Amino acid sequence: MLLPGGGVMFRLWAPDACSVAVALPGRSPIAMEATSDGFFSLTVSDAGPGQRYRFRIGEHEVPDPASRRQDGDPAGWSVVQAPLPPMRQASPPRPWHEVILTELHVGTATPEGTFEGIAARLDHFAAAGFTAIELMPVAEFPGCRNWGYDAVLPFAPDEAYGSPAALRDLVDAAHHRGLGMVLDVVYNHFGPEGNYVSLFAARFFNAAHTTPWGDAIDLGEPLVRRYFIENALMWLTEYDFDGLRFDAVHAFAAPGGDVFLRELAEACRSVKPDAWLVLENDDNAARWLERDTMGRPRFFTAQWNDDAHHALHVASTGERRGYYADFSKDPIADVQRALAEGFVYQDNPSTHRGGKRRGEPSRHLPPTAFVNFVQNHDQIGNRPRGDRLAASMDAARLDLLRFLLLLEPAVPLFFQGEEAALDTPFPFFCDFAGELGEAVRRGRREEFRDLFHGTAEVPDPLDPATMESAKLAWDALTPTATAPFRDLVAHRERLVIPLLGTAYLGASTIREGAALVWRWRFASGTLCLAANLDTIAVDLDVTPTAGSVSVGDADFDGSALRLGAWSGCAWAEPA
């Protein structure tokens, strides 16, 4: 920590260490003083911004677990970071109900693979119709290639992407163009390489609980919860992100996990009351999405709705393997429920989970409590080759899926390049070495051995070419290619967003075979959407109003709405 009068105070929570010293380049290690509660501290009067340092514990030199910047990866030097400049313009974020998200991976979204590379192309995202950008995790990870979920130093932007100042400049530049900024953060585990915390603070972890990535973080320990809360507050205040997406909170071990979620929401809202706080939660715990009497989130703003994705995916592709098995019995009914009520699984038994009941009732929640998508980093990368829908799905189905996302009332999210229907793959990639790298390579092959088509070739996650294959072709992101997307955004702004700004009163649905009609009622009117998710044409006894918008072979003859294969129609009715 930089001191007002000059110098730096170094501080480390190391309850399992007998002694700790600060290692500075070209100097002998300087012993730190043990204080209360397992902390060690030391003030170095001639240190300042740019000072490189590590902590020496026994024979090990380790990075600062709260390092704000690294020089030489997690195994290198931590760097004392100068305060970031004041924000360029202080303005509240746009209302959540106006958000249209694009998810970006910094390393592949542009040819440069940097914060500056995205900043130089912000005009594209604004012109395409997006109102916010969500970055996949950017915290320091080992090597130079990673999805970001293997980070080990959550306070330091990865040096492969650029400096802390460059990230702050990106957020400022986005705000200048009216784009909100969301950051994906990971508080359920550390990556498998470069995490040294267990050497000096074993109580950071709880071996009694495991995650797919190792021992669970012990959120029953107040100082551990505070560590991650301080991280969230840093992104919201120092970098001025408008919101955060919290990865896999279902992996938070109870009871500390529930305490942490409550404290996390309260702390974030104490510094940014209207922050967009979004969960990934496989448990479908609707209680964290509750609204107060004024319709404001009590805790979290929304949740990524995997149920909606899975239902739409099965209905449009016919795939039923793996976790899609839970949506294979009647995918049309699942789509019907997901768009009307949020979760498909609301305390229902899950075949994929051995009959375990999953979820809580969600139909009372407003549609904006859910982020819906038909592709994201997980759902593309969980496929053996990381192939997108555009690589195999016909244009009519793709068009209908995009139509549904932009004309139904949940907050829509699109993966990078989806606005132009690019088929660029997004396979899993990383930069581990030695036995760990081999274990990851072998694990990916075994994971997909019995999934999808059984013989699918899995790209080598350690080969630099695998990451290169995921880089967007910017010459394909032309105004012509994004025009259909922009048109649908304009229809959303006209038909959907004005209703979302008023009180939500509930939804009703009609089904005729594979054709569905939804009516979402708001204080200012009703949003109506009809869609046919099959190749057999259907006649529906509904009457679209003037100004309706359609996709595919949809036609109203004055008495019935006829929907051809994979077509839809949307309209708004006054209150």
N, C-alpha and C positions, 0 to 999 in steps of 0.2 A: 504494500500500500504506500503510495506517495504521501509524504508528510507536508503539511502547509509550509513549514519553515525550511524545507529541504531535507533530503535523505529519504530512505525507504525503510519501512518496517516490514520485515519478513515474519510470517506467522504460519504455523502448521499444526493441525490436529493430528497427533500421533500417539494415541493412548497406549500402544503396544511397543513403543520405542523407549529404550533406556536413555538414549541421548540422540540429539539431532544437531547437525551443523549446516551452515550455508556455504556452498561451494561457489566461488566466483572465479572466472577465468584469470589465470596468472597469479592467484593468491592461495594461501593455505586455507583450508576450511575453517570457518569461524563458528565456535560453539554457540548454540542458542540456549536461552534460559527457559527452563521448565516453569510453566505457570499453572493455573488451575484447570481442572477438567481435561487434562491430557494435552493441553496446548503447549507449544514451544514458540518463543518469539525472539527477535533480534532486530535492532535498529542499526543500519549502516548509514552514517551521516554523509559519506561521499558518493553514495549511489543515487541514481536518478533514472529518468526515462531512457530506455535502450539498454539498461544494465542486464546482462545475461547472468543466470543463476540456476543452481539446482540445490536440492536438499540431499545431504549425505547422512545415511542411516546405516550404521555398521559398515559393511563393505560396498554398499550400494549407493549410487547417486541416482536420484529419481527426480522427475519433473514436478513442479508445483501442481497438485490436482486442481487448483483454481487458476492456473496460468491463463493470462489473457492473450498471450501470443507465444508461439514456439519458433525456434530457430533450429531446424534439423529434425523435424518429426517428434513424436512423443519421447523418443530416446535422446533427443538433443537438449538444447538449453531452453529454459523458460526465459521470457523477456519481460522486463518491467514496461508496461504499456503506458504511454502518455494519455491523458484524458482526451476523449474524442471531441471534436469541435461541436459547438452548439448546433442543434438541428436547423436545417435550412428554412423550413417554414413550419410553424406550430399550428396544426389544424386538426380538428377531430376527424376520425375516419368516417367514411360514408356509412350509412346504415347497413347492417348485416344483410337485410333482405334485398339489397341491391347488388350483392356480391355475385360475380361470375368468375370462378377460379381457374387458373391454369397452374398445374404442378410442374415444376422445373427441377431437373438435376443439374447443378451448376457445372459439373465437369463435362456434360454432353449436350447441354441446351444450345451452346454456341461453339464455333470452331476453336475459340480461345480457351474455353472451359474455365472461365474466371468470372469474378464479380463484375469486372469492367466490361467483359464481353456481353453480359446481360444488359448492363447499363446502356451500352451503345445501341441496343436493339429494343429498348422499351417502347419506342414509337410503334413497332409492329404489334405488340400485345394490346396497346391502347386502341389502335386502329382496328384490330380484329374484333374488338368488342369486350375484351376481358376488363374487369374492374379491380382485380386483385391477383397477385402472384403468390403462390406458395412454394417456398424453397424446401427441397428435401434437406435432411440434416447437413450442416456445414461444419460441425465441431471437429476438432483435430483427430484424425485417424492415422493408423500406421500405413506407410507407403504413399503412393501418389494417385491410386485409383481405388474408389470405394463408393458404395451406395450412400454411406454416411451412418449406417446403423451399427457400425463397429467402432464408433468413436470412443476415446478414452479420456479426453480432456475437454469437457463440455463447455468451458468458458472461452476457449480459444478457437476462432475461425481457422479452418485448415489452411496452411500456408500454400498448398497447391492451388487454392482458389484466389488468394490475394490477402492483403493486409486487413486488419480491423477497420482502418480508415476507408479502404476501398469498399467494404461491406456497408459501412455507414453512408458512403456516397451513393451506393446503389439504392438504399432505402430512401434517401433524400430525393434522388432523381425520379424514383417511381412516384413518390408523393407529389412532386412537381407536375407530373403528368396525370394526376388524379387516380393513380393506381395504389391500392392498398397492398401491404406486404405481410405475409404470414410465414412463420418459420416452424419447421418440423423439429421437435426436440425429443430426446430419448432419455427417460428417467427410470427405465425398468432393468437396465443391465449396462455393463461396460463391454467393450469389444474384447476378443480373446488375446490380443497382443498389445503390449504397451501399457497395461494397467498395473500399477505398482502399489495401489492403495492397501492391499492385504498385507504388505510387508510391515506397515506401521499402524494400520487401523482395521484389524480383522473384524471388528464389530460393525463395520460398514456393510457386511454381508450376513445373510442368514442361511446357513447350510441346510437347515431343516426344510427350506423351501427352494425349489429349483425352477428355472425357466429353461426354454430351449437353448439359451445362451450361457448357462452356468448358474451358480448360486444367485439367489435373488438378493436385490438390494434390501437391507434391513430398514424399512421405513418405520419400524417401531422405535428407532433411535431418533430423538428430537434433532440432534445435530446433523444427522444424515438428511432428514426432511428439510432442514434449513438450508443445507448446501444446495439442493436442487431448487428450492424456492428462490434463493438469491440468484441462481442462474436464470430462472424465468424472468425475474425482475430486471436483470441486466439487459436481456434482449428487448424488453418492452420500453425501458427508459433510456439506456445509453445508446441503443441502436434504433430506437423508435419504431420497432415492429408494431403493426396494428393488432397482431394476434399470434397465437401459438397453436400448433397441433401436437398433442401429447400422444406419443407412440405407445401402443399396446398396454394401456393401463390395466387391462385384465390380468397382467402379469405382476401387478403390485400385490405383495403378500399381505393378507389380513392378519391382525386388525389395523396395522399401521398404514396400509394402503388407503383405507377409507379416511383415516385421519389426515393423511397427506393430501388426498384429493380435495377435501374441504379446506384445509389451510392454503393449498395452492390457489384455489379459486378466489378465496378471500384476499390473499396477498396481491394477486394480479389485479383484482378490481380495486384495491386500495390505491394503486398508482395509475391505473388506466381503467376507469369504471366501465367503459364501453368496449373493452378489449374483446376480440373474437377468440374465444377459448374453445378449441375443438378437440374432441376425444376420438381415439381409436379404442374401441372397447368390445371385444368379442362376446362379453357377457350380456350385451344389450341391457345395461342397467339404466332404465329410463329415469330413475330418481335423480340422476346427476344432471338431467336436462329440464327439470321442472322450472316453471315460470311463476313469478309473483302475480299479485292481483293486477298489476299494470302491464303484464305480459313480458316483463324483463326476466332474463335468466337469473335464477337464484344462484347457480353455480357455473355451469358450463353452457356455452352458446349452442353447440351442436355436436353431432357425432357423425363420423364417416359411416355410411350405411352400407356395410357389406351385404346385408340381406337383399337390398334392392339390386345391387350389382349381380349377385348370384342368380336371383330370379330372372333378371333380364338376360343374363348370359345363357342360362339353360334354355329359356324360351326362344332365343334367337339363334343358338348354335346347335342345340341338341346334346351338348356334352354333359355327361352325368357322372364322371369319375371324381374320386377324392371328395373334397368338401361340397362339390356340386350335388352329391347324392341326396343331401337334405332337401333339395329343391327339384327333385326329379319326378315326384309323384304327380303333381299338377302345377307346373311352372306358371301357367296362365293365372291360376288363383293366387300364386305367390306374388306375381307382378301386381295383380289387383290389390292385394293387401299392402304390399310395400309402399306403393305410391299413395294409398289412401290413409294408412295408419303409421307409416314409418317402418317399424320392425315387422318381419314375417314371424320370427320366433319371439313370442311374448309368453313365456312360461310354458313352452311346448317341448316335448321330448325330441331330442336330436339323434337320429340314427348314426350320423357320423361321429357322435360323441358317446356311443354305446348306450343310447337311451336316456342320457342325462338331460334333465329339463334345462332350458336356456331362455333367458330374456324376462322382461317385465312389460306389463301393459303400456302401450305408447300411443294409442289412438287419440288421446286427449291432447297430445302435444302438437304445437303448430308445425307445419311442414318445414319451416326454416330451422327447426331443431335437428334437421338431417342434411348431410351433404351427400348427394347422389352422384353416381358416375357409372360409366360402363367400361372404363379403363383407368388404371392408375399404376404407379410403379410396382406395387405388389402383384396385382392381377395380371399384368403383362410379364413381369419377371418371374412369377411362379410357374410359368410355362417352360418346358424344357429348352426351347430355342428363344424364348423371350419375344415371340411373334405377336404382333398386334392383330386386332380384328380385321383391319383393312387388308391384311395379307391374304385372307381367305374368305371373307364375307362379301356378298354381293352388295352393290351400291344401294339398292332399295332398302335393305335391312339396316345398313349403316345410317342412311338418311333418317329412317324412322327412329332409331335409337337416339340420334342427336336431337331430333324433333322432340321426343319425349323429355329429354333432360332439360331443354331450354323452354319448353312450354308447360311443364308441370311446376308446382310451386316450391319444391325443395331447392336448396342452394346447389347449383350445378358445378361440377369439377371436371376438367379435361386435362389429359396428360399432354405434355409438350408435343406440339406438332399436330395434335388431334383436330385443331381448327381447320387444317387443310387436308384432313384424312390421310396423313402420311402413314406409310407402312414400315417406317424405320423400327427395327426391333429394339427391345430394351432387356437384354439378357443380364443375369447376375454377373458382376465382376468385382474383383478385389486385388490386393497387392501383397498377399502374405507370402512368406518365404519358408523354406525348409519343411519340416514335418507338418506344421500347421497348414501350409499351402497345399500339401499333398492330401491332408485330411479333408480340406474344403473341396478340393477337386473330386475326390472319391465320394464324398458325401452328396454332392450335387448329382452325380451319376446314379447313385443308389436311390436317391429320393424319387427320381423320375422313372426308375426301372419298370414299375408296374402301373404308372399313370399315363393318361392320355393314350398313346398308341404303343406303349411298351418298348418300342425300338427307337424312340426319338433320340437323335444325336444331340448331346448337350455341349454347347460351346465351352471351351476351357476357360473358367472364370479368371485364371491367372495370366492368360495371354493378353497383352496390351491390345491386340486386334479386336478382342471381344468388346472392350469399352469403345474402341474406335467405331465399331459397327453401330453403336447406339447414338452417335452424334447426328444431330439434325442436319439435313441438307437445306441450307437457307435459300438456295436458289429455287427451291420448290415452294417456299412460303411466300407466294406472290399474292397481290390483291385479288387476282382472278381466282386463285385457289381457295382463298378464305371468304369470298363473296357470299356463298350460301350460309356460312356460319354467321357472318355479319347480319344478313337478312333476318335470321332467326333471333339474334340478339335484339334487333330492332322490334320484332314482334313481342319478345318478352318484355321489353321496356314499355310497350304500349298496352299489352293485355294483362301481364302478370304482376309486375312490380307495383303498380298503383294499388292493387288489392292487398298485397303483402304488407303494406304499411298500415293496415287497419286490423282490427281484432279478428282472430280466427274463430269460426263457429262450428267447424266440423266438416266431415266429408261423407259422401254416399257414392255407391257404385252400382253399375248394371253390367251383367255379362251375357253375351250371346255367342256361345262357342268360344272361339279364340279372340273375339272382339270385346273390348272393354270400354265403358264410359265412366269417367270420374267427374264428380261435381264437388269442388272445394268451396265452401261458403265463408265469406268474409263480411265484415260489417258494411263494406261499400259495394258488395256485389258477389257474384259467383263465377269462378273459373271453371270452364267445362273442357274436357279433353276426351276424344274418342280415338281408339286405335285398334287396328286389326293386326294381330301378331301371327298371321298364318297366310297361306297362299289361296285360301278359299274366300271369295268375296262374300260380304255380309251386308244386309240391309238393316239399319237401326232406326227405330222410331224416335228420333231426336231431331231437333230443329236448330241448326247453328244460326247465330245472329249475324247481322251485317258486320263486316269487318273480320270475319273468321279467317283463319289461316290453315292451310292444309299441306300435306306432304304425300307424294305418291298419287295413286289413283283413287282420290276421294271426290265424291260428287253428291250434291244435294239437288233432288229433282222437285222440291216443293212439298213432298210428303214424307220422304225418308232420306236418311244419309246413307249413301252406298259407299262402303269402304272396300276397295280392291286389296290385293295382296300387299301386306306390309305398308299400309297407308294410315294416315291419321288426320284429325281435324281438331282445332282448338278455337274457342271463342269465350267471350266474357259476357255475362248477363248482369244488368243493373240490379241493385238491391230492391 
